[in-house]
Amino acid sequence: MKLFLLDVDNRQPLLDLLSGKTQIFQGPLPNFRLFQSKSQSKATGFFVPHDSKHWTRKYLEYVTKVSMEKPVVYMNGSDTPTRHNIGNSFSLQHTIPIDFPITQNIVVPYNIESLEFLPFRAYGIPSVSFVGFAPRVSPKRVLKSFVLSPLHPLKSNGALIRKVGLQSLSRVPNAFVKRRTYYGGAKSIIPSLETHREEFIHAINNSDFVFSPRGDANGSQRFFEALSCGRIPIVPQTNIFLPRVIDSDLKPLFLNIRTLSSNMAEKIEEFWESLNDLTYKEIQAHNRNLFASRLNYSTYISNLFYADCFKSWTPFLATNEQLHGGL
């Protein structure tokens, strides 16, 4: 597949795929030039150089117009992706909000720094951790969840999901929780970023399970970080869409719990008792290998763009097979 790059608007930031600039604690990027066409007429489709959250109305009109000629591929990377009415297009996004219209959406993994350097865990007394942002359930956040999803306001409130989940987690034996009331990537705390990262990695290194709830977005970077080192994510059910993996036997192994579950300890104990040293190592190896071979951001994007035509993208399209699986 070869994609022709649409006009650049210098008032909008370039996508990281084009600039080559990654954020802190992210992995390497694929080389977009491998998929780029110099000829508009010979290209398979068009690629938009800016995330749709930055588009002006005039730029949206431009993208919509060229989509009448060939399919348009664009990134929709906001925590609350924008709903665009571009018929002949593919939207690449990290999350799909509840009640979001599913039309030509492809969920792609977050670009995270792999934690594959962490060692395997031995089967013993299970431990679980959460280190991260847990904001106050403010009236503003409650109102926002009703606006975003009038039919599912509880599942749309990341602050509430985290609060209830952490209360349940506090009753789990051998749990480590470090709750921050501020976002870890805020510019005002940049001098502490390395310390925060060390705390986060130390907690995962000493954990078998990693509590991975949604935040403002209906997804979790922590989910992919846990997979990368073979840990078992614990995911509250909020209709999260995972990136689709074509092979049916290559599914991430995680512990799925009810949205506002209060029995996390029982769920962990029940599952843990079904394992032994061998089966636990197999789960760790499975999640590590799945991340490295399929759910690494660079690999996933490359696999999409290496396809011969857009028809090959059909298996990757989001469907109503939402996140009900797990262990």
C-alpha positions as CSV (number, residue, x, y, z in Angstrom):
1,M,0.0,0.0,0.0
2,K,1.2,3.5,-0.9
3,L,-0.3,6.6,0.6
4,F,0.0,10.1,-0.8
5,L,0.5,12.8,1.8
6,L,-2.1,15.5,1.8
7,D,-1.2,19.2,2.2
8,V,0.6,20.3,5.3
9,D,-1.0,23.2,7.3
10,N,1.9,24.8,9.1
11,R,-0.4,26.0,11.9
12,Q,-1.0,22.5,13.0
13,P,1.5,20.1,14.5
14,L,2.7,17.2,12.4
15,L,1.9,13.7,13.4
16,D,4.7,11.9,15.2
17,L,4.8,9.4,12.3
18,L,6.0,12.2,10.1
19,S,8.1,14.3,12.5
20,G,9.8,11.3,14.0
21,K,9.5,12.9,17.4
22,T,8.3,10.7,20.2
23,Q,7.0,11.7,23.6
24,I,8.7,10.7,26.9
25,F,8.4,7.0,27.7
26,Q,7.4,6.0,24.2
27,G,8.8,3.4,21.8
28,P,10.3,3.8,18.4
29,L,8.2,4.9,15.4
30,P,7.8,3.1,12.0
31,N,9.4,4.8,9.0
32,F,6.4,6.3,7.1
33,R,8.5,6.9,4.0
34,L,8.3,3.1,3.3
35,F,4.5,3.6,2.7
36,Q,4.6,7.0,1.1
37,S,3.7,7.6,-2.6
38,K,5.2,10.5,-4.5
39,S,2.4,10.2,-7.1
40,Q,-1.1,11.2,-6.2
41,S,-2.6,9.3,-9.2
42,K,-0.7,6.1,-8.4
43,A,-1.4,6.2,-4.6
44,T,-3.7,3.7,-3.0
45,G,-5.2,6.4,-0.9
46,F,-4.4,9.7,1.0
47,F,-2.8,10.2,4.4
48,V,-3.6,13.2,6.5
49,P,-0.4,14.7,8.1
50,H,-2.3,16.2,11.2
51,D,-4.3,14.6,14.0
52,S,-8.0,15.4,13.5
53,K,-8.2,17.1,16.9
54,H,-6.2,20.0,15.4
55,W,-8.1,20.4,12.1
56,T,-9.7,23.7,11.3
57,R,-13.1,23.8,9.6
58,K,-11.5,24.7,6.4
59,Y,-9.0,21.8,6.6
60,L,-11.9,19.4,7.3
61,E,-13.6,20.6,4.2
62,Y,-10.4,20.0,2.3
63,V,-10.0,16.4,3.6
64,T,-13.7,15.7,2.9
65,K,-13.3,16.9,-0.7
66,V,-10.3,14.8,-1.5
67,S,-12.0,11.7,0.0
68,M,-14.3,11.8,-2.9
69,E,-11.4,10.8,-5.1
70,K,-9.7,8.1,-3.0
71,P,-9.9,6.7,0.6
72,V,-8.4,9.0,3.3
73,V,-6.5,7.7,6.3
74,Y,-6.3,9.9,9.4
75,M,-5.4,9.8,13.0
76,N,-8.0,10.6,15.6
77,G,-5.9,10.4,18.7
78,S,-7.8,12.5,21.3
79,D,-9.0,11.1,24.6
80,T,-12.5,11.9,23.2
81,P,-12.1,11.3,19.5
82,T,-13.9,13.7,17.2
83,R,-16.9,12.5,15.2
84,H,-16.2,13.3,11.5
85,N,-18.6,12.7,8.7
86,I,-16.1,11.6,6.1
87,G,-17.6,8.8,4.2
88,N,-14.6,7.4,2.3
89,S,-12.1,7.3,5.1
90,F,-10.4,5.2,7.9
91,S,-10.0,6.7,11.3
92,L,-7.1,5.3,13.3
93,Q,-7.7,5.9,17.0
94,H,-6.5,4.6,20.4
95,T,-9.9,4.4,21.9
96,I,-13.6,4.4,21.0
97,P,-15.8,6.2,23.5
98,I,-19.0,4.5,24.6
99,D,-21.9,5.3,22.2
100,F,-19.4,6.4,19.5
101,P,-20.5,5.5,16.0
102,I,-18.5,2.6,14.7
103,T,-17.9,3.3,11.0
104,Q,-14.5,2.5,9.5
105,N,-12.7,2.9,12.8
106,I,-9.4,1.0,13.5
107,V,-8.2,0.9,17.1
108,V,-4.4,1.0,17.3
109,P,-2.3,0.4,20.4
110,Y,-0.9,3.3,22.4
111,N,2.8,3.9,21.8
112,I,4.4,2.9,25.0
113,E,7.9,2.1,26.1
114,S,8.2,-1.7,26.4
115,L,8.9,-3.1,29.8
116,E,10.2,-6.4,28.4
117,F,13.4,-5.9,30.4
118,L,11.6,-6.8,33.6
119,P,12.1,-10.4,34.7
120,F,9.4,-13.2,34.7
121,R,7.6,-13.6,38.0
122,A,7.6,-16.9,40.0
123,Y,4.3,-18.4,41.1
124,G,3.8,-17.6,44.8
125,I,1.7,-15.2,46.8
126,P,-0.1,-13.0,44.2
127,S,0.5,-9.3,44.3
128,V,-1.3,-6.5,42.5
129,S,-0.4,-2.8,42.0
130,F,-1.6,0.6,40.8
131,V,0.6,3.6,40.6
132,G,-0.9,6.6,38.9
133,F,-3.4,9.4,38.6
134,A,-6.7,9.1,40.5
135,P,-8.6,12.4,40.3
136,R,-11.4,13.5,42.5
137,V,-14.9,12.7,41.3
138,S,-15.8,16.3,40.8
139,P,-19.2,17.7,39.6
140,K,-17.5,18.8,36.4
141,R,-16.4,15.2,35.7
142,V,-19.8,13.8,36.5
143,L,-21.4,16.4,34.1
144,K,-18.9,15.6,31.4
145,S,-19.6,11.8,31.6
146,F,-23.4,12.5,31.1
147,V,-22.6,14.8,28.1
148,L,-20.2,12.2,26.5
149,S,-22.5,9.2,27.1
150,P,-26.0,10.0,28.4
151,L,-26.9,6.2,28.3
152,H,-23.8,5.0,30.2
153,P,-22.6,7.9,32.5
154,L,-21.1,5.5,35.1
155,K,-18.9,3.6,32.6
156,S,-17.9,7.0,31.0
157,N,-16.6,8.4,34.3
158,G,-13.0,7.4,34.5
159,A,-12.5,9.1,37.9
160,L,-15.4,7.1,39.4
161,I,-14.1,3.9,37.9
162,R,-10.7,4.4,39.4
163,K,-12.1,5.5,42.8
164,V,-14.3,2.4,43.2
165,G,-11.6,0.2,41.8
166,L,-8.9,1.4,44.2
167,Q,-11.3,1.0,47.1
168,S,-11.7,-2.6,46.1
169,L,-8.0,-3.0,45.5
170,S,-7.3,-1.7,49.1
171,R,-8.9,-4.9,50.4
172,V,-6.7,-7.2,48.3
173,P,-3.8,-8.8,50.4
174,N,-0.4,-7.9,49.2
175,A,-1.6,-4.9,47.1
176,F,0.5,-1.8,46.5
177,V,-1.3,1.4,45.6
178,K,0.2,4.8,45.1
179,R,-2.5,7.2,44.2
180,R,-1.6,10.6,42.7
181,T,-4.0,13.5,42.7
182,Y,-2.3,15.1,39.8
183,Y,-1.5,13.9,36.2
184,G,2.0,12.4,36.1
185,G,2.8,14.0,32.8
186,A,2.0,17.6,33.9
187,K,4.6,20.1,32.9
188,S,4.7,21.5,36.4
189,I,6.2,18.2,37.8
190,I,8.7,17.5,35.0
191,P,11.6,17.4,37.5
192,S,9.9,14.5,39.2
193,L,9.0,12.5,36.1
194,E,12.0,10.1,36.4
195,T,11.2,9.5,40.0
196,H,7.5,8.8,39.2
197,R,8.6,6.4,36.4
198,E,10.9,4.5,38.7
199,E,8.1,4.1,41.2
200,F,5.8,2.9,38.5
201,I,8.3,0.3,37.1
202,H,9.3,-0.8,40.5
203,A,5.6,-1.5,41.4
204,I,5.0,-3.5,38.1
205,N,8.3,-5.4,38.6
206,N,7.0,-6.6,42.0
207,S,3.4,-7.4,40.7
208,D,1.6,-10.3,39.1
209,F,-1.5,-8.2,38.4
210,V,-1.7,-4.6,37.3
211,F,-4.9,-2.7,37.8
212,S,-5.5,-1.1,34.4
213,P,-8.7,1.0,34.5
214,R,-9.8,3.5,31.9
215,G,-9.1,7.2,32.5
216,D,-10.5,10.2,30.6
217,A,-10.2,8.1,27.5
218,N,-12.0,4.7,27.3
219,G,-8.7,2.9,27.3
220,S,-5.4,2.4,29.2
221,Q,-1.8,2.8,28.3
222,R,-1.0,0.8,31.5
223,F,-2.8,-2.2,29.9
224,F,-0.1,-2.4,27.1
225,E,2.7,-1.7,29.6
226,A,1.6,-4.7,31.7
227,L,1.3,-6.9,28.6
228,S,4.8,-6.0,27.4
229,C,6.4,-7.5,30.5
230,G,4.0,-10.4,30.8
231,R,1.9,-9.2,33.7
232,I,-1.8,-9.7,34.0
233,P,-3.9,-6.5,33.6
234,I,-7.1,-6.2,35.6
235,V,-9.6,-4.3,33.5
236,P,-13.0,-3.0,34.7
237,Q,-15.7,-3.5,32.0
238,T,-16.3,-0.2,30.3
239,N,-16.9,-1.4,26.7
240,I,-13.2,-0.9,25.9
241,F,-12.3,-1.8,22.3
242,L,-8.9,-3.4,22.0
243,P,-6.8,-3.4,18.8
244,R,-7.9,-6.4,16.7
245,V,-5.5,-9.3,16.3
246,I,-6.3,-11.5,13.4
247,D,-5.2,-14.8,14.8
248,S,-7.9,-16.1,17.1
249,D,-5.4,-17.9,19.4
250,L,-3.5,-14.7,19.9
251,K,-5.6,-12.7,22.4
252,P,-4.3,-10.8,25.4
253,L,-4.8,-12.6,28.6
254,F,-6.2,-10.3,31.3
255,L,-8.7,-10.3,34.2
256,N,-12.0,-8.7,33.4
257,I,-14.1,-7.4,36.3
258,R,-17.4,-5.7,36.6
259,T,-17.5,-1.9,36.1
260,L,-17.9,-1.0,39.7
261,S,-16.7,-4.3,41.2
262,S,-16.1,-4.7,44.9
263,N,-14.9,-8.3,44.9
264,M,-11.5,-7.9,43.2
265,A,-9.8,-9.9,46.0
266,E,-12.1,-12.9,45.4
267,K,-11.7,-12.7,41.7
268,I,-7.9,-12.7,41.9
269,E,-7.9,-15.5,44.5
270,E,-10.2,-17.7,42.4
271,F,-8.1,-17.2,39.3
272,W,-4.8,-17.6,41.0
273,E,-5.7,-20.9,42.6
274,S,-6.4,-22.3,39.1
275,L,-2.7,-21.8,38.1
276,N,0.6,-23.4,38.9
277,D,4.2,-22.4,38.2
278,L,4.1,-23.7,34.6
279,T,0.8,-22.2,33.6
280,Y,1.7,-18.9,35.1
281,K,4.9,-18.8,33.1
282,E,2.9,-19.7,30.0
283,I,0.6,-16.7,30.5
284,Q,3.5,-14.3,31.0
285,A,5.3,-15.6,27.9
286,H,2.0,-15.3,25.9
287,N,1.4,-11.7,26.9
288,R,5.0,-10.7,26.3
289,N,5.1,-12.4,22.8
290,L,1.7,-11.0,21.8
291,F,2.8,-7.5,22.6
292,A,6.2,-7.8,20.9
293,S,4.8,-9.4,17.7
294,R,1.4,-7.8,17.3
295,L,0.5,-5.1,19.9
296,N,3.6,-3.0,19.7
297,Y,2.6,0.4,18.2
298,S,5.3,0.5,15.5
299,T,4.6,-3.1,14.5
300,Y,0.8,-2.7,14.4
301,I,1.0,0.4,12.2
302,S,3.5,-1.2,9.9
303,N,1.4,-4.3,9.5
304,L,-1.6,-2.1,8.5
305,F,0.4,-0.1,5.9
306,Y,2.1,-3.1,4.5
307,A,-1.3,-4.4,3.3
308,D,-1.8,-4.6,-0.4
309,C,-5.1,-2.7,-0.4
310,F,-7.8,-1.3,1.9
311,K,-9.9,-4.4,1.6
312,S,-7.2,-6.2,3.6
313,W,-8.0,-3.8,6.5
314,T,-11.5,-5.3,7.0
315,P,-10.4,-7.7,9.8
316,F,-8.9,-4.8,11.7
317,L,-12.0,-2.7,11.7
318,A,-13.7,-2.2,15.1
319,T,-16.9,-4.2,15.6
320,N,-19.4,-4.5,18.4
321,E,-17.3,-7.4,19.8
322,Q,-16.4,-5.3,22.8
323,L,-14.1,-6.2,25.6
324,H,-16.1,-8.9,27.3
325,G,-13.3,-11.6,27.3
326,G,-10.3,-11.9,29.4
327,L,-9.5,-14.8,31.8
